[in-house]
């Protein structure tokens, strides 16, 4: 398995307030709300660290078991990728459909 260094993609506006983040995707109009834990992990997605390195840093800072933290970090990174918040692992931009369903929610929530 190739080692990836997750990085937040361009085209997002991230605003942090009281430890939480709101992310606006300028291209799609999607809006995402992150809890404090997800906000910490997203802040570490700068392309410099692997998921394992991020997990160890968080585990040390919070005195938590590294294996449990790594499982949570990996799950969050997976969710970030599904939400198109990160540069794809292969480095190629994800293609977006050109015809959007006007009835679909624009806030990132499910119908």
DOLUM-938729 format. One record per atom (N, C-alpha, C, O, CB): residue in one letter; chain; atom name; x, y, z. Coordinates in steps of 0.02 Angstrom, whole numbers. Glycine has a CB too. Example, Ala and Ser with C-alpha at 12.3 -4.5 7.8 and 13.67 -1.06 7.14 Angstrom:
2
  residu  chaine  atome      c1      c2      c3
       a       A      N     660    -284     390
       a       A     CA     615    -225     390
       a       A      C     660    -165     390
       a       A      O     712    -166     423
       a       A     CB     565    -224     452
       s       A      N     642    -112     354
       s       A     CA     684     -53     357
       s       A      C     645       2     394
       s       A      O     670      57     402
       s       A     CB     704     -30     286
//
This chain:
111
  residu  chaine  atome      c1      c2      c3
       x       A      N      42     -59       0
       x       A     CA       0       0       0
       x       A      C      44      62       0
       x       A      O      91      67      39
       x       A     CB     -48       0      61
       x       A      N      29     108     -44
       x       A     CA      68     170     -49
       x       A      C      53     215      11
       x       A      O      -4     219      34
       x       A     CB      54     207    -115
       x       A      N     104     249      34
       x       A     CA      95     296      88
       x       A      C      70     362      59
       x       A      O      99     389      12
       x       A     CB     162     306     128
       x       A      N      16     387      87
       x       A     CA     -10     451      64
       x       A      C      -3     503     119
       x       A      O      -3     488     179
       x       A     CB     -84     444      43
       x       A      N       2     564      98
       x       A     CA       6     621     143
       x       A      C     -53     666     126
       x       A      O     -49     708      82
       x       A     CB      76     660     137
       x       A      N    -109     657     162
       x       A     CA    -170     693     145
       x       A      C    -160     769     147
       x       A      O    -125     797     189
       x       A     CB    -226     674     194
       x       A      N    -192     802      98
       x       A     CA    -187     875      92
       x       A      C    -255     902      72
       x       A      O    -288     876      27
       x       A     CB    -132     895      40
       x       A      N    -276     956     106
       x       A     CA    -339     989      90
       x       A      C    -333    1019      21
       x       A      O    -281    1049       4
       x       A     CB    -356    1044     143
       x       A      N    -384    1011     -19
       x       A     CA    -381    1036     -88
       x       A      C    -397    1110     -92
       x       A      O    -425    1139     -45
       x       A     CB    -428     997    -133
       x       A      N    -379    1140    -147
       x       A     CA    -394    1211    -159
       x       A      C    -468    1219    -174
       x       A      O    -502    1170    -190
       x       A     CB    -351    1239    -217
       x       A      N    -492    1280    -170
       x       A     CA    -562    1294    -186
       x       A      C    -609    1287    -127
       x       A      O    -670    1289    -134
       x       A     CB    -585    1248    -240
       x       A      N    -580    1279     -67
       x       A     CA    -620    1273      -6
       x       A      C    -606    1333      38
       x       A      O    -550    1356      45
       x       A     CB    -605    1207      31
       x       A      N    -659    1359      69
       x       A     CA    -651    1411     119
       x       A      C    -665    1378     186
       x       A      O    -719    1351     197
       x       A     CB    -700    1472     106
       x       A      N    -616    1381     231
       x       A     CA    -622    1349     297
       x       A      C    -622    1404     350
       x       A      O    -577    1445     352
       x       A     CB    -564    1298     310
       x       A      N    -674    1403     391
       x       A     CA    -679    1451     446
       x       A      C    -685    1411     510
       x       A      O    -729    1368     517
       x       A     CB    -741    1499     436
       x       A      N    -641    1425     558
       x       A     CA    -642    1392     623
       x       A      C    -669    1440     676
       x       A      O    -651    1499     677
       x       A     CB    -572    1366     643
       x       A      N    -712    1413     719
       x       A     CA    -741    1452     773
       x       A      C    -755    1405     832
       x       A      O    -789    1355     824
       x       A     CB    -805    1489     751
       x       A      N    -728    1422     889
       x       A     CA    -738    1382     950
       x       A      C    -719    1309     940
       x       A      O    -752    1264     966
       x       A     CB    -810    1387     972
       x       A      N    -665    1296     903
       x       A     CA    -640    1228     894
       x       A      C    -674    1187     841
       x       A      O    -654    1130     828
       x       A     CB    -645    1193     958
       x       A      N    -725    1215     809
       x       A     CA    -760    1180     755
       x       A      C    -746    1216     690
       x       A      O    -724    1274     690
       x       A     CB    -836    1175     770
       x       A      N    -759    1183     634
       x       A     CA    -747    1213     569
       x       A      C    -808    1209     525
       x       A      O    -847    1161     529
       x       A     CB    -687    1180     534
       x       A      N    -816    1260     484
       x       A     CA    -866    1260     431
       x       A      C    -826    1267     366
       x       A      O    -783    1310     360
       x       A     CB    -920    1318     440
       x       A      N    -842    1223     319
       x       A     CA    -806    1223     255
       x       A      C    -856    1236     199
       x       A      O    -907    1202     194
       x       A     CB    -768    1156     244
       x       A      N    -840    1285     158
       x       A     CA    -881    1300     100
       x       A      C    -842    1281      37
       x       A      O    -785    1305      27
       x       A     CB    -901    1375      98
       x       A      N    -872    1239      -4
       x       A     CA    -841    1219     -67
       x       A      C    -866    1267    -121
       x       A      O    -924    1264    -142
       x       A     CB    -859    1144     -85
       x       A      N    -821    1310    -144
       x       A     CA    -839    1362    -192
       x       A      C    -863    1333    -258
       x       A      O    -904    1363    -292
       x       A     CB    -780    1407    -204
       x       A      N    -837    1275    -277
       x       A     CA    -855    1245    -341
       x       A      C    -924    1213    -342
       x       A      O    -961    1220    -390
       x       A     CB    -805    1194    -360
       x       A      N    -941    1179    -289
       x       A     CA   -1004    1142    -287
       x       A      C   -1058    1178    -247
       x       A      O   -1118    1163    -254
       x       A     CB    -993    1074    -258
       x       A      N   -1037    1224    -203
       x       A     CA   -1085    1257    -160
       x       A      C   -1100    1217     -97
       x       A      O   -1142    1237     -57
       x       A     CB   -1149    1270    -197
       x       A      N   -1067    1160     -88
       x       A     CA   -1078    1118     -29
       x       A      C   -1051    1152      34
       x       A      O   -1001    1189      31
       x       A     CB   -1045    1049     -37
       x       A      N   -1084    1140      89
       x       A     CA   -1064    1166     154
       x       A      C   -1055    1108     201
       x       A      O   -1099    1064     205
       x       A     CB   -1117    1217     181
       x       A      N   -1001    1107     237
       x       A     CA    -985    1052     284
       x       A      C    -972    1081     353
       x       A      O    -941    1134     359
       x       A     CB    -924    1010     259
       x       A      N    -995    1046     404
       x       A     CA    -983    1067     473
       x       A      C    -942    1011     507
       x       A      O    -963     953     506
       x       A     CB   -1050    1080     512
       x       A      N    -885    1029     535
       x       A     CA    -841     980     568
       x       A      C    -842     990     643
       x       A      O    -840    1046     668
       x       A     CB    -769     984     541
       x       A      N    -845     935     680
       x       A     CA    -840     938     753
       x       A      C    -767     951     772
       x       A      O    -724     950     728
       x       A     CB    -866     872     785
       x       A      N    -753     963     836
       x       A     CA    -684     979     855
       x       A      C    -632     926     836
       x       A      O    -577     944     815
       x       A     CB    -681     989     930
       x       A      N    -649     863     842
       x       A     CA    -601     810     824
       x       A      C    -585     811     750
       x       A      O    -527     809     730
       x       A     CB    -629     740     844
       x       A      N    -637     815     709
       x       A     CA    -627     817     636
       x       A      C    -589     881     616
       x       A      O    -549     879     569
       x       A     CB    -695     814     599
       x       A      N    -601     936     652
       x       A     CA    -566     998     637
       x       A      C    -491     991     650
       x       A      O    -450    1016     611
       x       A     CB    -594    1055     680
       x       A      N    -473     957     704
       x       A     CA    -402     945     719
       x       A      C    -370     904     663
       x       A      O    -316     921     638
       x       A     CB    -394     907     787
       x       A      N    -403     850     643
       x       A     CA    -376     806     591
       x       A      C    -370     845     525
       x       A      O    -319     840     491
       x       A     CB    -420     743     581
       x       A      N    -421     882     506
       x       A     CA    -418     920     443
       x       A      C    -360     970     445
       x       A      O    -326     980     395
       x       A     CB    -484     957     430
       x       A      N    -349    1000     503
       x       A     CA    -293    1048     510
       x       A      C    -225    1016     499
       x       A      O    -177    1050     481
       x       A     CB    -296    1080     577
       x       A      N    -221     951     511
       x       A     CA    -158     915     501
       x       A      C    -149     891     430
       x       A      O     -96     866     412
       x       A     CB    -154     856     549
       x       A      N    -201     898     388
       x       A     CA    -198     875     319
       x       A      C    -165     929     276
       x       A      O    -198     963     236
       x       A     CB    -269     858     292
       x       A      N     -99     936     284
       x       A     CA     -61     987     248
       x       A      C     -14     957     196
       x       A      O      26     993     166
       x       A     CB     -23    1030     297
       x       A      N     -18     892     187
       x       A     CA      26     859     139
       x       A      C      94     841     166
       x       A      O     135     813     129
       x       A     CB      33     902      79
       x       A      N     108     858     229
       x       A     CA     174     846     258
       x       A      C     177     781     297
       x       A      O     231     751     304
       x       A     CB     193     903     303
       x       A      N     121     758     324
       x       A     CA     121     700     368
       x       A      C      78     643     341
       x       A      O      29     654     306
       x       A     CB      96     719     438
       x       A      N      98     582     357
       x       A     CA      58     524     340
       x       A      C       2     518     392
       x       A      O       5     551     444
       x       A     CB     101     459     338
       x       A      N     -47     476     378
       x       A     CA    -100     465     427
       x       A      C     -72     436     492
       x       A      O     -95     454     546
       x       A     CB    -153     417     398
       x       A      N     -23     393     487
       x       A     CA       9     364     546
       x       A      C      43     419     588
       x       A      O      36     420     649
       x       A     CB      61     310     526
       x       A      N      80     463     555
       x       A     CA     114     517     591
       x       A      C      63     564     625
       x       A      O      73     585     682
       x       A     CB     158     557     543
       x       A      N       9     581     589
       x       A     CA     -43     623     619
       x       A      C     -72     589     680
       x       A      O     -82     620     732
       x       A     CB     -99     638     568
       x       A      N     -85     524     674
       x       A     CA    -115     486     729
       x       A      C     -70     485     790
       x       A      O     -94     493     846
       x       A     CB    -129     414     706
       x       A      N      -5     475     780
       x       A     CA      42     474     836
       x       A      C      45     543     870
       x       A      O      48     546     932
       x       A     CB     112     453     812
       x       A      N      45     596     831
       x       A     CA      46     664     860
       x       A      C     -16     676     903
       x       A      O     -11     702     959
       x       A     CB      49     717     804
       x       A      N     -74     655     878
       x       A     CA    -137     665     916
       x       A      C    -137     620     978
       x       A      O    -157     643    1032
       x       A     CB    -198     648     871
       x       A      N    -115     558     971
       x       A     CA    -114     512    1028
       x       A      C     -70     538    1084
       x       A      O     -89     535    1143
       x       A     CB     -89     443    1005
       x       A      N     -12     565    1067
       x       A     CA      33     593    1117
       x       A      C       2     654    1150
       x       A      O       4     661    1211
       x       A     CB     102     611    1086
       x       A      N     -26     699    1109
       x       A     CA     -55     761    1135
       x       A      C    -114     749    1183
       x       A      O    -123     785    1231
       x       A     CB     -78     805    1078
       x       A      N    -153     697    1168
       x       A     CA    -213     684    1209
       x       A      C    -206     624    1255
       x       A      O    -254     607    1291
       x       A     CB    -272     673    1164
       x       A      N    -148     591    1255
       x       A     CA    -138     534    1299
       x       A      C    -185     476    1283
       x       A      O    -209     442    1328
       x       A     CB    -147     554    1370
       x       A      N    -197     466    1219
       x       A     CA    -244     413    1197
       x       A      C    -204     357    1163
       x       A      O    -149     368    1139
       x       A     CB    -297     442    1148
       x       A      N    -233     296    1162
       x       A     CA    -199     240    1129
       x       A      C    -190     253    1054
       x       A      O    -238     268    1019
       x       A     CB    -240     175    1140
       x       A      N    -129     246    1031
       x       A     CA    -112     262     961
       x       A      C    -152     222     911
       x       A      O    -173     249     859
       x       A     CB     -38     250     949
       x       A      N    -164     157     924
       x       A     CA    -202     116     876
       x       A      C    -274     140     869
       x       A      O    -302     141     814
       x       A     CB    -201      43     898
       x       A      N    -305     159     926
       x       A     CA    -374     184     923
       x       A      C    -377     250     886
       x       A      O    -422     261     846
       x       A     CB    -402     191     994
       x       A      N    -329     294     900
       x       A     CA    -327     359     866
       x       A      C    -317     349     792
       x       A      O    -350     381     751
       x       A     CB    -271     403     896
       x       A      N    -272     303     773
       x       A     CA    -260     293     701
       x       A      C    -322     267     666
       x       A      O    -336     288     609
       x       A     CB    -202     243     692
       x       A      N    -360     223     697
       x       A     CA    -422     199     667
       x       A      C    -471     257     655
       x       A      O    -504     260     604
       x       A     CB    -455     145     711
       x       A      N    -476     302     704
       x       A     CA    -521     359     698
       x       A      C    -496     408     644
       x       A      O    -536     434     605
       x       A     CB    -528     395     765
       x       A      N    -431     420     642
       x       A     CA    -402     465     592
       x       A      C    -415     437     522
       x       A      O    -434     473     477
       x       A     CB    -326     475     603
       x       A      N    -403     372     513
       x       A     CA    -414     341     448
       x       A      C    -487     347     427
       x       A      O    -502     360     368
       x       A     CB    -393     267     449
       x       A      N    -533     337     474
       x       A     CA    -605     343     458
       x       A      C    -622     415     438
       x       A      O    -660     426     390
       x       A     CB    -648     321     519
       x       A      N    -594     464     473
       x       A     CA    -606     534     456
       x       A      C    -578     551     387
       x       A      O    -610     585     347
       x       A     CB    -577     580     509
       x       A      N    -517     529     374
       x       A     CA    -486     542     309
       x       A      C    -528     512     253
       x       A      O    -537     543     200
       x       A     CB    -413     513     306
       x       A      N    -554     452     265
       x       A     CA    -599     420     216
       x       A      C    -660     464     204
       x       A      O    -680     474     146
       x       A     CB    -620     350     240
       x       A      N    -690     490     257
       x       A     CA    -748     534     250
       x       A      C    -730     599     214
       x       A      O    -768     623     172
       x       A     CB    -778     550     319
       x       A      N    -671     626     230
       x       A     CA    -648     687     195
       x       A      C    -641     674     120
       x       A      O    -659     716      79
       x       A     CB    -582     712     224
       x       A      N    -614     616     103
       x       A     CA    -605     599      32
       x       A      C    -673     592      -2
       x       A      O    -683     617     -57
       x       A     CB    -564     533      24
       x       A      N    -720     558      30
       x       A     CA    -788     550       2
       x       A      C    -821     617      -8
       x       A      O    -859     627     -56
       x       A     CB    -831     506      48
       x       A      N    -808     665      37
       x       A     CA    -838     731      32
       x       A      C    -798     776     -16
       x       A      O    -816     834     -25
       x       A     CB    -842     763     101
       x       A      N    -745     750     -46
       x       A     CA    -703     787     -93
       x       A      C    -669     847     -61
       x       A      O    -663     900     -92
       x       A     CB    -745     809    -153
       x       A      N    -646     839       1
       x       A     CA    -612     893      36
       x       A      C    -536     889      28
       x       A      O    -501     937      43
       x       A     CB    -629     892     109
       x       A      N    -511     832       5
       x       A     CA    -439     821       0
       x       A      C    -418     813     -73
       x       A      O    -457     794    -116
       x       A     CB    -418     760      40
       x       A      N    -355     828     -85
       x       A     CA    -325     813    -150
       x       A      C    -327     737    -156
       x       A      O    -307     702    -110
       x       A     CB    -250     842    -157
       x       A      N    -352     710    -213
       x       A     CA    -356     637    -220
       x       A      C    -287     605    -211
       x       A      O    -236     634    -227
       x       A     CB    -384     619    -288
       x       A      N    -287     544    -185
       x       A     CA    -225     507    -173
       x       A      C    -183     500    -236
       x       A      O    -121     499    -232
       x       A     CB    -239     439    -143
       x       A      N    -216     495    -294
       x       A     CA    -178     488    -357
       x       A      C    -158     556    -385
       x       A      O    -124     559    -437
       x       A     CB    -220     451    -408
       x       A      N    -177     611    -351
       x       A     CA    -157     678    -373
       x       A      C    -200     708    -427
       x       A      O    -192     767    -444
       x       A     CB     -88     676    -395
       x       A      N    -245     668    -456
       x       A     CA    -289     694    -509
       x       A      C    -354     720    -480
       x       A      O    -382     689    -435
       x       A     CB    -303     639    -561
       x       A      N    -378     776    -504
       x       A     CA    -441     803    -478
       x       A      C    -498     755    -492
       x       A      O    -500     722    -544
       x       A     CB    -456     871    -509
       x       A      N    -544     752    -446
       x       A     CA    -603     710    -453
       x       A      C    -651     744    -501
       x       A      O    -662     805    -497
       x       A     CB    -638     697    -384
       x       A      N    -679     705    -547
       x       A     CA    -726     736    -594
       x       A      C    -794     742    -560
       x       A      O    -816     697    -525
       x       A     CB    -731     695    -660
       x       A      N    -825     798    -572
       x       A     CA    -892     811    -545
       x       A      C    -942     807    -603
       x       A      O    -926     828    -658
       x       A     CB    -896     880    -509
       x       A      N   -1000     781    -590
       x       A     CA   -1051     779    -643
       x       A      C   -1070     851    -662
       x       A      O   -1072     895    -620
       x       A     CB   -1114     740    -620
       x       A      N   -1083     861    -726
       x       A     CA   -1100     928    -750
       x       A      C   -1174     942    -742
       x       A      O   -1194    1000    -735
       x       A     CB   -1081     936    -822
       x       A      N   -1216     892    -742
       x       A     CA   -1288     901    -734
       x       A      C   -1307     882    -663
       x       A      O   -1310     823    -646
       x       A     CB   -1328     860    -785
       x       A      N   -1319     932    -622
       x       A     CA   -1338     919    -553
       x       A      C   -1413     913    -549
       x       A      O   -1450     946    -586
       x       A     CB   -1312     974    -506
       x       A      N   -1436     872    -503
       x       A     CA   -1506     866    -488
       x       A      C   -1526     926    -446
       x       A      O   -1501     933    -390
       x       A     CB   -1523     798    -452
       x       A      N   -1569     970    -470
       x       A     CA   -1585    1031    -432
       x       A      C   -1620    1016    -366
       x       A      O   -1622    1059    -322
       x       A     CB   -1629    1076    -474
       x       A      N   -1647     956    -358
       x       A     CA   -1681     940    -295
       x       A      C   -1632     913    -242
       x       A      O   -1651     904    -185
       x       A     CB   -1736     888    -308
       x       A      N   -1569     901    -262
       x       A     CA   -1522     875    -213
       x       A      C   -1499     930    -166
       x       A      O   -1492     988    -187
       x       A     CB   -1461     843    -249
       x       A      N   -1487     912    -102
       x       A     CA   -1466     963     -54
       x       A      C   -1397     990     -70
       x       A      O   -1354     953     -93
       x       A     CB   -1467     933      17
       x       A      N   -1386    1054     -57
       x       A     CA   -1323    1086     -71
       x       A      C   -1281    1094      -8
       x       A      O   -1227    1123     -10
       x       A     CB   -1334    1154    -103
       x       A      N   -1306    1068      48
       x       A     CA   -1269    1078     111
       x       A      C   -1231    1015     131
       x       A      O   -1205    1012     187
       x       A     CB   -1318    1097     166
       x       A      N   -1226     967      87
       x       A     CA   -1187     906     102
       x       A      C   -1226     855     141
       x       A      O   -1198     803     159
       x       A     CB   -1126     924     139
       x       A      N   -1290     868     155
       x       A     CA   -1329     820     193
       x       A      C   -1363     771     146
       x       A      O   -1368     784      85
       x       A     CB   -1382     855     238
       x       A      N   -1387     718     173
       x       A     CA   -1421     668     133
       x       A      C   -1495     685     130
       x       A      O   -1521     716     177
       x       A     CB   -1411     597     162
       x       A      N   -1529     665      76
       x       A     CA   -1601     679      72
       x       A      C   -1640     640     123
       x       A      O   -1701     646     126
       x       A     CB   -1627     662       3
//
